[in-house]
Every structure is written in structure tokens, then in C-alpha cells.
């Protein structure tokens, strides 16, 4: 099982489900702190307008470059495909 704060060198690509059903995708090295910032309105402009309700899914990348590339790929997906990917990511961590 992967924790949300493994080693400092790990990067996460994550998806947040917002209260209005929209999905936000981002990268971070610390899921707990980043999610807290999003909820407090201190995160991305998107989550300032679309309040996150929960972490939909996340996956771990080896470095920032890999995380940024994966983030871009995920952002190209439809919401339906993002949710399907989230199911896959969640299955990997349980």
C-alpha cells in the first residue's frame, strides 16, 4: 500500500473531485498538505472556484518530469475517462 507521503523524492499526480462534480488534476510531493491548501482556497485558481470534496485518486511518479508529463496526459481526458483511470490507480494502492 502506498502512503500519501512516502519519500520526499516522490511526486504524486492526483485528481480531486469537486463539490460540483468537476475534476481537478495536479502534481505535488505532499498530498495531505496540498489537499488542505486546495480546501482552504489557497491552491490553484480552479479549486478556488470549484471547491474540492475529496481526493478521487492518485499515483506516484519517480520525479517531477514524469509527474508533469502524466498530469498533462490526464488533463486531456474526459471526466468519464479520468474517473475510470482513478479506479485503476486506486486498485494499485490497495
C-alpha positions in Angstrom: 0.0 0.0 0.0 1.3 3.5 -0.9 1.0 6.2 1.7 0.2 9.7 0.7 3.6 10.9 2.0 6.3 8.4 1.0 9.8 9.7 0.5 10.4 13.3 -0.2 11.7 12.5 -3.7 8.4 11.0 -4.8 5.9 13.1 -6.9 2.2 12.5 -7.0 -0.3 13.0 -9.8 -3.7 13.4 -8.2 -7.3 14.0 -9.1 -9.7 15.9 -6.8 -13.5 15.6 -7.1 -15.1 18.9 -6.6 -18.4 19.6 -4.9 -19.9 20.4 -8.3 -18.7 17.2 -9.9 -15.7 18.7 -11.8 -12.3 17.0 -11.6 -9.1 18.8 -10.9 -5.7 17.2 -11.8 -2.4 18.3 -10.3 1.0 17.3 -9.0 2.7 17.6 -5.6 5.2 16.0 -3.3 2.9 16.1 -0.4 -0.8 15.0 -0.9 -2.1 15.9 2.5 -0.7 19.4 2.6 -1.7 20.1 -1.0 -5.3 18.9 -0.5 -5.6 21.0 2.6 -4.4 24.1 0.7 -7.0 23.4 -2.1 -9.8 23.1 0.5 -8.7 26.3 2.2 -8.8 28.1 -1.1 -5.1 28.6 -1.3 -4.5 26.1 -4.1 -5.0 26.5 -7.8 -7.5 29.1 -9.3 -9.6 26.2 -10.5 -10.1 24.9 -6.9 -10.8 28.4 -5.6 -13.8 28.4 -7.9 -14.6 24.7 -7.6 -14.3 23.6 -4.0 -12.8 20.1 -3.7 -14.8 17.5 -1.8 -12.3 14.6 -1.7 -9.2 13.0 -3.3 -10.5 11.0 -6.2 -7.3 9.1 -6.9 -3.5 9.5 -7.0 -0.5 7.7 -8.3 3.2 8.0 -7.5 5.9 9.1 -10.0 9.7 8.9 -9.7 10.3 12.6 -10.5 8.8 15.9 -11.4 9.3 15.5 -15.1 7.4 12.2 -15.1 4.6 13.7 -13.0 4.3 16.7 -15.2 4.0 14.6 -18.3 1.4 12.3 -16.8 -0.5 15.3 -15.4 -0.7 16.8 -19.0 -1.9 13.4 -20.3 -4.6 13.1 -17.7 -5.8 16.7 -18.3 -6.5 15.7 -21.9 -9.0 13.0 -20.8 -12.8 13.4 -20.5 -14.2 13.3 -16.9 -15.5 9.8 -17.6 -12.0 8.6 -18.6 -10.5 10.4 -15.6 -12.9 8.5 -13.3 -12.0 5.2 -14.9 -8.3 5.9 -14.6 -8.9 6.8 -10.9 -10.5 3.4 -10.3 -7.3 1.8 -11.8 -5.0 4.0 -9.7 -6.9 3.2 -6.5 -6.8 -0.5 -7.3 -3.0 -0.3 -7.5 -2.8 1.1 -3.9 -5.0 -1.4 -2.1 
